[in-house]
Amino acid sequence: MASSSRATVAAAAGVTLLGGAAFVSAPAGRAGNLRATVSATPASAPVSGLEASSVTSMAIASAAVATCFASRKATANSKHQLVALSAFENELGVQAPVGFWDPAGFTADGSTENFARRRQTELKHGRISMLATMGYITPEITGKFPGYLSPSAGLKFADVPNGLAAISKVPAAGWGQILAYMAFCEVSQDQSAGTPAAAGDFGFKVLTASDPEAKKTKLAAELANGRLAMMAIIGMFFQDGLTGSAWGDWANYTASPLRAFESELGVQEPVGFWDPVGFTSDGDVVTFKRRRSVELKHGRISMMAAMGYITPEITGKLPGYLSPSAGLKFADVPNGLAAVSKVPVAGWAQIAAYFGFVEFSGGFEDYKTGTPGDYGFKVLTSSDPEEKTKKLSAELANGRLAMMAIIGMFFQDGLTGSAWGDWASYTASPLRAFENELGVQAPVGFFDPFGLTKDGDTEAFKRRRATELKNGRVAMLATMGYIAPEYSRFPGFCSPTEGVKFTDVPNGLAALGKVPAAGWMQIFLFLGMVEKGLYTYDSARAPGDYKNAGVLGVPNGSTMAPGEGRNRKLNSELANGRLAMMAIIGMFFQDGLTGSAWGDWANYADSPLRAFENELGVQAPVGYFDPLGMSKDGDVTTFRRRRESEIKNGRVAMFAAMGFIAPEYFRFPGYLSPAKSLKFSEVPNGLAALGKVPFTGWVQIFLFCGMVDFGLYRADDSRDPGDYANGGILGVPNASGPMADAEGRKRKLNSELANGRLAMVAITGMLFQNGMFGTTGPAMWGF
């Protein structure tokens, strides 16, 4: 039959939802066969994915009924249920990170027949959901089929909308074809208990395999992908029905109570108003402001806590005693979580009393009528409402970052026993099994933030590394495929039958529309030949070392023979492949955004970033550079404020960089602090100097910074960033000298910006190197 992918998929997914009870319904009987050992086959390599069932409203109702029914005999059957659940621990679909997951207790009776039936149904639902999800996405990217979906009804594929709206366009005969096809798939094979089809194997070996272990691995991966697809398609249905758009355009959902808070404090780019749990769905403004106030408080505490972790490591600790009565010095208190056990009872009482004073002293905040977080302390906020909102928004953003940071610090401190999570302290980690494996390279070493290798499974690690190598190789070829046609193309025809020359094929994503069907078939067959023929994975060899053709077709008897040379070359290939994967994704993104394979900036005429193309700081070779999109709102005031901050930071960084270099060759004579008998010559260079500065010195530095920032150099919106109203540039009045010339002034400020940017990078590198190796001066330059 001829049918639209979107209509077919949407209809199939609809039937999936109606038939959801086939998987989630409670067991029909209590007399299932209990087997404590179902399979002796080890669990397949874990595959990342959601370890969740296909949950619909019928599932929730069924779970509730099953739970109530089972609760009457919970005590008597508790041991029986533990054995029953363990019967399925090694079954298909039991994957990391949650392992065997059955919160509703559907498998409490231990019936392997019911378990297998549900697993089979889950596989089917996952397959339909994957097709349905692709049915939503594909027409948006590749377009629609040419011609007619229904010639008799005069219905073209191009006339069928995407998403749920397609359902109303399918004629009755189309629904008949869909139902007939689904019935054929369902009854064409014997799916009774114990048959291969009952486990999801319908004999299509391209998706499964003849080898039992390989088949189990593929089905486990398919289950994980299907679970993700079930979640995805439900989300797509929900937002489609809610907004009337297949992609859930937020602009179409005008009736949302969430819109009441779109302009409130804390609604910031890039996510805008973000409330995935729906706390504000009732539109209660008072409750919203209370939560925002609490978020500000938590952020402030987290910022102080994060600084409390960092400061003692850099500046040292206060002199004297924390508790004279207990003989406890500040120097005796360890950093991090270990400090909790050192604080005496009276100290905890003081902390609690201070918290209480801040929270209940009265008049600090009335979030019901005032602004959340505004305690009247105008140094941190402002009397100007607009400025106050800007400062509180910045504080919220910093607080959110600090909340994430301090939780990470707590976690690594508790895990390793070190305030900084010293990896050397975590000797029991299964990740250490892979520290010397292929692909572990400086500067990050072994990097697995998602914990995919935490089970220590070497076979799964090598399989993933082999996959990474393949993806990297494809990405390198794809990247070259973007670059090479710009300089050279093959002569002749790409498709003689279609009359398509190589020179007629555009570069980039636009080429996809030019490849004829026979070309796609050739590509598909070639990929299959490479995957299943030329390069067959062998667990006995290193990832990327294929038994039939060596590495990249070079037999292993050459320089790629096992050894240090091969590891070095494969590591280089991995690094290049990782870079290429990032590169090709960037190319796809800019190609899709601008319609040019190279993301020609001239083609992106609608960008609000163009408002700043001629502003101060836009310099060759990168031109206007804003990869994070901070200025995409086109706000000139915000742009100028950021540029001014950049100039200030650059000036400080230039002083700091010189402060690392100059003392190696020249120091002031005499005393830095006569009261402390501290000479300039006794102050070490680099970070070690921080521990020598007396308290009064820090006060002087702080006051000087305040005087410069709030007194001598005040920003003026009528002047360029960095051109200060009270003191000109670096104290030179603007009415005199070459800086009165607008073009000369801009040229000098651009030079200063460039030097400041270089200095910010330089000082960061110096601080990092000094902190890591303790080197300063010539030892640093020659390290």
Residue, then its C-alpha position, 0 to 999 in steps of 0.5 A: m500500500a502507499s501511505s504517508s509515513r506521518a499518517t501511518v505512524a500517527a495512527a499506529a501510535g494512537v492504536t498503541l495508546l489504546g492497547g497499552a493495557a496489554f503490557v501494564s495490566a495486573p496479572a490475571g491469576r495468582a498461580g503463575n509458575l515460580r522459578a527462582t532461576v530463569s536463565a543462566t546467561p549473564a546479563s547483557a552489556p548494560v545500555s544507557g536508557l530509561e529503565a521504565s515501563s510504558v506507563t499510561s493512565m490505565a497502567i496507574a489504575s491497574a497498578a493501584v488495583a494490583t497493589c491493593f489486592a496484594s497488600r492483604k497478604a504482604t506479610a505472609n508473602s514477603k519472602h516469596q515476593l523477594v524470590a519472585l523478583s529475583a527470578f527476573e534479575n537476569e532477564l532481557g531489559v534489566q539494564a543499568p542504572v536502575g537494574f530490575w525495576d517494577p515499582a508496581g509489583f506486576t511480577a510479584d507472582g513470579s509468573t515467567e509467562n506473564f513476564a515474557r508476555r509483558r516484555q514482548t508487548e513492551l518491545k512492540h510498543g517501543r518499535i511503534s513509538m520509534l517509528a512514530t517519533m521518526g514520523y514526527i521528525t522526518p517530514e520536518i527535515t527531509g520533506k514529504f513524498p511527491g505525488y498522491l497519498s490517495p489519488s481517488a480522494g485527490l489527496k497529496f502527501a504535501d497536503v497532509p499536516n504533520g503531527l496529530a492533525a494528520i489523523s483527520k486527513v487519512p481516508a477510510a480506505g487508508w485506515g483499513q490498510i493500516l489496520a490490515y497491516m497491523a493485523f498481518c504483523e501481529v498474527s503472521q507468526d506464532q507468538s506463543a510462549g517459548t517461541p522466538a517471536a515471544a521474545g521479540d525475535f521475528g526472524f529479521k536478522v538485520l535487527t537481531a542476530s543468529d548468535p544468542e548473545a549478540k541477539k540479546t545485546k541488540l534486543a536490550a539496546e532496542l528496548a532501551n531505545g524503545r523506552l526512550a521513544m515511548m517517553a518522547i512520543i507521549g511528550m510530542f502528543f502532549q505538546d501537539g495537543l496542547t499547542g496545536s503544533a507538532w513541535g509544541d510551539w510555545a507561542n501558540y499556547t496563549a491560555s497557559p497559566l504559566r504565562a503569568f510569570e514570563s516577566e517575573l524575576g529569574v526568567q532568563e535565557p536560554v530556557g526562559f520560564w522553566d517549570p517542568v514539574g508544573f509548580t506554578s500551574d495554578g497561577d498563584v502569584v504569592t506562592f510563586k514569589r515565596r518560592r522565588s524568595v526561597e530560591l534566592k536564599h538557598g542561592r546565597i547560602s550556596m554561594m557562601a558555602a562554595m566560597g567556604y570550600i575554596t577560600p581556605e585552600i587559597t588564602g589559608k585560615l584565620p589566625g587564633y582560636l575558633s573556640p578558646s574554651a575548647g582549645l580549638k584553633f582555626a588551623d585545626v579545622p579541616n576543610g569540607l565535610a570533615a569540618v562538621s565534626k569539629v564545630p563545638v555545640a556552642g558553635w552550632a548554637q551560634i550558627a542556629a541563632y544567627f540563622g534565626f536572626v536573619e530569618f525572623s528579625g523582621g522587616f527584611e523582606d515581605y515577598k507578598t508585597g515587595t520584591p523577593g530577595d530585596y532586604g533593603f541593602k542597596v549595596l547589593t541591590s539598588s534604588d532604581p527598579e530596573e537596576k535592582t531587577k538586573k542585579l537580583s537576576a544576576e544573583l539568581a543565576n549565580g546562586r543556581l550555579a552555586m547550588m549545583a557546585i556545592i552539591g557536586m563538592f559535597f558528593q565528591d567530598g563524601l565519595t573521596g574523603s577530600a574536600w576537592g574530591d582527590w581522585a587518588s583518594y578514591t581507590a575503590s572505584p571500578l572506573r580505575a579498571f579503565e585508566n590505562e585503556l585506549g582513549v584515556q588522554a590528557p588533559v581530562g584523563f578517564f572521563d565518564p561523567f554518566g558512569l557508563t563504565k561503573d560496573g567495570d565490564t571490560e567487554a562493554f567498555k571495549r564495545r563502546r570504544a570501538t563504536e566511538l572509533k567508528n563514529g569518529r571515522v564517519a565524522m572525519l569523512a563527513t567533515m572532509g565531505y563538507i570541506a573538499p567540494e569547496y575546492s574540487r569535485f569529481p568530473g562527470f555524472c553522479s547519476p547518469t540515468e537522472g542526468v545529475k552531474f557532480t557539479d550539480v550537487p550542492n554542498g552540505l545538507a542541501a545535497l540530501g535532496k539531490v541523491p536519487a533513491a539508487g544512490w541511497m541504496q548504494i550508501f546503505l549497502f556500502l555501510g552494511m558491507v563495512e559494518k558486517g563484512l570488512y570490519t568485524y569487531d573482535s573482542a580479542r583485539a583492541p577497539g578499532d583493530y579489525k581482524n579482517a583488514g587491520v586498522l583502516g585496511v592496513p594489515n597488522g603485520s605493518t607498523m600497526a602491529p600490537g604495541e606502543g605505536r599502534n596505541r599512539k596512532l589509535n589514540s591520535e585517531l580517537a582524538n581527531g575523531r572526537l574533534a570531528m564529531m564536534a565539528i560536523i555537528g557544528m557544521f550541520f547546525q550552521d548549515g541548517l541555520t544559514g542555508s550555507a554549508w559554511g554557515d555564511w554569515a552574510n546569509y543570516a540576515d535576520s540575526p539580531l546579532r547584526a546589531f553589534e557587528n560594528e561595535l567596539g571589540v569586533q575584530a579580525p580574524v573571528g569578527y563578531f564572536d558570541p557562541l553562547g548567544m548572550s546578545k541574541d536579544g539585541d539589547v544594546t544596553t546589556f551589550r555595552r555593559r558586558r563590553e565595559s566589564e570585559i575592558k575592566n577585566g582585561r585591565v585587571a588581567m594585564f596588571a596581574a600578568m605583569g605582577f607575575i613577571a615584574p617581581e622576578y626582575f625588580r622589587f620595591p625596596g623597604y617594607l610592605s608592612p612596617a608593623k609586621s616587619l614584612k619587606f617587599s623582598e620577603v613576599p614570594n611571587g605568584l599565588a604564594a603571595l596571597g598568604k603573606v598579605p596582612f589583613t590591613g593590606w586586603v582592606q586597602i586593596f578592597l577600598f582601592c577597587g571600590m574607589v576605582d569602580f564607583g568613584l574615579y571611573r563611572a560608566d556613561d551611556s553617552r560614551d564608549p565602553g571604557d571611556y569613563a566620564n570622570g577620568g577619561i581613559l586611564g585618567v587622561p581627559n578626553a578633551s586633550g590628546p589623540m584620544a579626542d579623535a573618535e577613530g583613534r580612540k576606537r582603535k586604541l580601545n580595540s587594541e586594549l581589548a585585544n591585549g586584555r583578552l590575551a592577558m585574561v587567557a595568560i593570567t588564567g594559565m599562569l594561575f593554573q600552572n602556578g597552583m599545579f606545579g608551584t612554578t613562577g618566573p623563568a621556571m614557568w616560562g620554560f616549563 
